[in-house]
Amino acid sequence: MSDFILEAIDLYKSYKTPVGSLPILQRINLQVSPGEFVSITGESGSGKTTLLYALTLLENPDSGKLLWDSVSTSELSKNAQTKFRAKFLSIIFQSYHLFPELNIFENVLMAKRILGPLEKSDKEDALHLLDQVGLSHRLTHLPSQLSGGECQRVAIARALLNKPKVIFADEPTGNLDEKTAQQVFELITQICSTHKITLVLVTHNLKFASLAQRSYILRDNQLH
């Protein structure tokens, strides 16, 4: 049994181009402990989002080994991977990915719907989380009626509903003004710390990255 909640061993990822294979990630090795806050920075085009997608299996790496909570993901069927991922991790994206036709309460509950029928406790948890992020008074509002910061708060609440062990945040403040970005960053780190959730932050914001317990730079297709 590993002491790490997330472990990547020699991950490799490339994309096919008209002139051949283009390596994006080479020999990526990463070990993250339970409850740790880790940041990953890098220049635009360095492969940060590709790395996040590989670590969350939104895209499969070409080779290497990925362990979630000591479980080798390659040994799971596709269906088992999907179920495991829904309980093990959540992703907070830069562009929120809220359903425009659903109000914010319904948007948060979508995290549970992918796992099966809703229970009364799920709705209670969603209400509690929306209260935590300061939006209990906006339950019936649509995303179009909210500010960018408020939409990101909805996304944070949704990410927490399944009580994940790891949250991946992909440029979560990239679309926000400086003041709102600071508030959202503090909210994410505070909630993760309170609930002892591991946080992997992918960002261009060097100030936020520097506050992590460990910081990495993705450069020349490798983590440094």
ZIQUI-V387307 format. One line per field, one symbol per residue. phi: phi as a letter, one per 20 degrees, with the letter a starting at -180 (. if undefined). A space follows every 50 residues. Layout:
BEGIN
phi: ???
END
This chain:
BEGIN
phi: .fedebbdclfcbccecgdpedfdcclecbccegmfdcdcdrfgnfogff fgfffdmfcfffboccddlmefffeefgffgfffffeecccdefdmleef edfffffffffeffeqgfdgffffffffffffemcfecgefegfedffff ffffffgffefelfecddddlfdfedfgffgfffgfffffffffelefcd ddbeffffffeffbccdeblmcec
END
